[in-house]
Amino acid sequence: MVESQNPLAGIRVLDMATMLAGPYGATLLGDLGADVIKVESFYGDDSRHLGPEREGEHSPFLSLNRNKRAIVLDLRKPSAQEVFARLLATTDVLITNVREPALSRLGSSYEQVCRHRPDIIWVGVTAFGPDGPYAGRPGIDFLAQGYAGLLAMNGEPGAEPVRVTVPLIDVMTSLLVTSGVLAALHVRSQTGRGQQIDVSLLDALVHAQCSGLGYYFVSGEAPPRTGNRSQYFAPSGIYACKDGKRLCLTCPSEKFFRNLCGALDVSWADEPRFETIARRLENEDELDRLLAARCKDFSRDELLARLIAADMLVAPVNEIPEVARDPQILHNQMIVTTEHAKLGPVPVTGVPIKLQGTPGSVRLGPPLHGQHTEELLGELGYGGEQIAALLREAAAGTPATIRNSKGAQA
């Protein structure tokens, strides 16, 4: 099924997690060639029911779950547990974010799955950690931002805290899931032993807060909220142009400030009030007023071209449609098209790790709910009559039987 040139070809991953952090970690493993099987209940991953939809398929699930096959099992039923046991025996990695006691009721704890695959690598994704004072509590990206100080640091000085709207903590956690799995696979290749891995949203964000915490550990004070400005140098911010579009620029050294002044044809670099980083910070409000006024002499694209030619640290403030058309993003193949069983061609994000010798790839579109149930049951050795029996008793589900069960419930 997987292509031999992909670096993780031959590795099977069970994605039993929902929403973002766990599933997106499994997705990256799939991008790198692993055979990722998404194991869902008849309700399915929560992301199948959120956000914009087309023909019943919702954007959060579509955007996160490429390179997977999908099987639906009702793990509360003994016959489904038998299927699960067979599946585990073929599995290298299991990823879950189910909390106890549901985890053990579904036969998915580390100790339980080791009975079927002793060398399995088991990844548990939690909000705050598997033990300790917050263990067992529900949590999401937003709450981690509160606990780890990101909300307090984000926003304009003197204003209310602002949530980081991109789910960066979930995405960072997904990368830790992937890193942990790769390390554990290396250990297993040397020792023959699998292991349990625990990853949390809180730990991911505290890891990212190294500079904010470092500021506190050195100074004894909380770092100030700076909005779009920098704590350490000026100018640095977002500036509007005459066409109403914006760009962001920053000057962390004398070189870049002089490059900026040259591109704008101004003499600020020679003025005593702006001659050093320290003086520019002292006079930041005045410098920002001058820079904001000068930026409005140009359209954004005109000014962007000038500043890029001057080797400035500058970028447009792109709206999402512009991101999808950005030439560097497209060149990097970070927007690719894959085939969906119902929707046809669907754009998704691409593979962020560029291995030149054994590259990853987007090979499969996000699966329909239960799309590969019959295929996978067949691979596990179930015959036609056995598969039909599992579907009749709703121990397993296909797109058709899931639709029929929902219709019956309605």
Buried (B, 14 or more C-beta within 10 A) or exposed (E): EBEEEBBBBEBBBBBBBBBBBBBBBBBBBBBBBBBBBBBBBBEBBEBBEEEEBEEEBBBBBBBBBBBBBBBBBBBEBEBBBBBBBBBBEBBBBBBBBBBEEEBEEBBBBBEBBBEBBEEBBBBBBBBBBBEEEBBBEEBBBBBBBBBBBBBBBBBEEEEEBBEBEEBBBBBBBBBBBBBBBBEBBEEBEEEEEBBBBBBBBBBBBBEBBEEBBEBEEEEEEEBEBBBEBBBEBBBBBBBBBEEEBBBBBBBBEBEBBBBBBBBBEBEBBEBEEBBEBEBBBBBBEEBBEBBBEBBBEBBBEEBBBBBEEBEBBBBBEBEEEEEEEBEEBEEEBBBBEBEBBEBEEBEBBBBEEEEEEBBBBBBBBBBBBBBBBBBBBBBBEBEEEBBEBBBEEBBBBBBEBBBBEEEEEE
